[in-house]
Each structure stands twice: as C-alpha cells, then as structure tokens.
Amino acid sequence: PSSSTSSHHPLSNPSIFQAGFKSAFLPPYSPELNPIELAFSTWKFAYRVHYSQLESEVDPAIHASSSSITPTFSLHYFRHTQSLYPACSALEDIQTYSSLLAFDSPIASQVLES
C-alpha cells in the first residue's frame, strides 16, 4: 500500500491505543450489523406479500411497497443492530439470532396488515 493509505489504518497510529482504545476485527461484511439490510428485507417482504409478478406492475409495486419502511421501523433497525454489538464483541455467532422479519415478528405482522 502507498504511504498515504497506511496512515489511515488504525493500527498504524499508536496514539489510538494510548488513548485506551482496543482493536476489534469484524468479518469483511456483516449484514446482521447493517440496518439497511433490514430495511431492504422489509421492502422485499412487502413487495412479495402484496404484489403480483406481472411485468407491467413491477415498477409501481416497488414504489408502493417502499412505504413499508417507516420511521418507526427504521429506528427499530438501528436498535436491533446495536443490540448485537455485545454479542459480536464477545465473538458470538450473531447469525444464530432470530430474523427481524420472522413471520411471527411485529414488523412482519404490520407489513402483512398494510
């Protein structure tokens, strides 16, 4: 790597550790820790539940089902991902946690009702 990129790597700056921070490594990609993944799951779930697969209805259905992502759900997505931080820090398998959109979840019930 070039010298300009190495200065951005947290392990190259000892002052971070002197300030009391510790390094923690995550997998390259953790969808369980990404709230946008939960929003997309809600959106896809709403689309699949409420709309047919006719080609002429796809664009309007995608637009209409986007209303399933409400401010309340968005706040829940962030709280849910943040609730996984301790388990992730303890190196637990966070994929074993139940899905936010399990059919018995409150979010799934609200999407089905809309």
C-alpha positions as CSV (number, residue, x, y, z in Angstrom):
1,P,0.0,0.0,0.0
2,S,1.1,3.6,-0.5
3,S,2.2,5.7,2.4
4,S,-0.9,7.8,2.2
5,T,-3.2,4.8,2.8
6,S,-1.2,3.3,5.6
7,S,-1.7,6.4,7.7
8,H,-5.5,5.8,7.6
9,H,-5.2,2.2,9.0
10,P,-6.0,2.4,12.8
11,L,-3.1,0.0,13.8
12,S,-0.6,2.4,12.2
13,N,-1.3,5.1,14.8
14,P,-0.2,4.2,18.3
15,S,-1.9,7.3,19.8
16,I,-5.3,5.5,19.4
17,F,-4.1,2.7,21.7
18,Q,-2.5,5.2,24.1
19,A,-5.9,6.8,24.4
20,G,-7.3,3.5,25.7
21,F,-8.9,2.1,22.5
22,K,-8.5,-1.6,21.6
23,S,-8.7,-3.0,18.1
24,A,-11.7,-5.3,17.3
25,F,-11.9,-7.1,14.0
26,L,-15.2,-7.8,12.2
27,P,-15.8,-10.1,9.3
28,P,-15.3,-8.3,5.9
29,Y,-19.1,-7.9,5.7
30,S,-21.6,-8.3,8.5
31,P,-25.2,-7.9,7.1
32,E,-26.6,-8.5,10.6
33,L,-24.9,-5.3,11.7
34,N,-26.1,-3.2,8.8
35,P,-29.5,-1.5,9.3
36,I,-30.0,-1.0,5.5
37,E,-30.2,-4.8,5.1
38,L,-33.1,-4.9,7.5
39,A,-34.8,-2.1,5.5
40,F,-34.4,-3.9,2.2
41,S,-35.7,-7.1,3.8
42,T,-38.9,-5.2,4.9
43,W,-39.2,-3.7,1.5
44,K,-38.8,-7.0,-0.4
45,F,-41.2,-8.7,2.1
46,A,-43.9,-6.1,1.5
47,Y,-43.4,-6.4,-2.3
48,R,-43.7,-10.2,-2.3
49,V,-46.7,-10.3,0.0
50,H,-48.8,-7.6,-1.7
51,Y,-48.0,-7.6,-5.3
52,S,-48.1,-10.0,-8.3
53,Q,-45.1,-10.6,-10.5
54,L,-46.7,-9.1,-13.7
55,E,-44.1,-7.2,-15.6
56,S,-46.3,-4.2,-16.0
57,E,-46.9,-3.9,-12.3
58,V,-43.2,-4.2,-11.1
59,D,-42.2,-0.6,-11.0
60,P,-45.4,0.7,-9.4
61,A,-45.3,-2.2,-6.9
62,I,-41.7,-1.4,-5.9
63,H,-42.6,2.2,-5.4
64,A,-45.8,1.4,-3.4
65,S,-44.0,-1.2,-1.2
66,S,-41.3,1.3,-0.2
67,S,-43.9,2.9,2.2
68,S,-43.3,-0.2,4.3
69,I,-40.1,1.3,5.6
70,T,-41.5,3.7,8.2
71,P,-39.6,5.9,10.6
72,T,-40.6,3.6,13.5
73,F,-39.2,0.6,11.6
74,S,-36.0,2.5,10.8
75,L,-35.4,3.3,14.5
76,H,-36.0,-0.4,15.2
77,Y,-33.5,-1.5,12.6
78,F,-30.8,0.6,14.3
79,R,-31.7,-0.5,17.8
80,H,-31.7,-4.2,16.6
81,T,-28.3,-3.9,15.1
82,Q,-26.9,-2.1,18.1
83,S,-28.3,-4.9,20.3
84,L,-26.0,-7.3,18.5
85,Y,-22.8,-5.3,19.3
86,P,-22.1,-7.0,22.7
87,A,-22.5,-10.5,21.2
88,C,-20.3,-9.5,18.3
89,S,-17.7,-8.1,20.6
90,A,-17.8,-11.4,22.5
91,L,-17.2,-13.2,19.2
92,E,-20.6,-15.0,19.4
93,D,-22.2,-16.2,16.2
94,I,-24.7,-13.4,15.7
95,Q,-26.3,-15.2,12.7
96,T,-28.0,-17.5,15.2
97,Y,-30.2,-14.7,16.4
98,S,-33.8,-14.8,15.1
99,S,-34.6,-12.8,12.0
100,L,-36.1,-9.4,12.3
101,L,-38.7,-10.4,9.7
102,A,-39.7,-13.8,11.0
103,F,-43.4,-14.4,10.2
104,D,-44.3,-14.1,13.9
105,S,-42.5,-10.7,14.4
106,P,-44.3,-7.5,15.0
107,I,-42.8,-5.9,11.8
108,A,-43.9,-8.8,9.6
109,S,-47.4,-8.6,11.1
110,Q,-47.6,-4.8,10.4
111,V,-46.4,-5.3,6.8
112,L,-49.0,-8.0,6.3
113,E,-51.7,-5.7,7.6
114,S,-50.8,-2.7,5.4
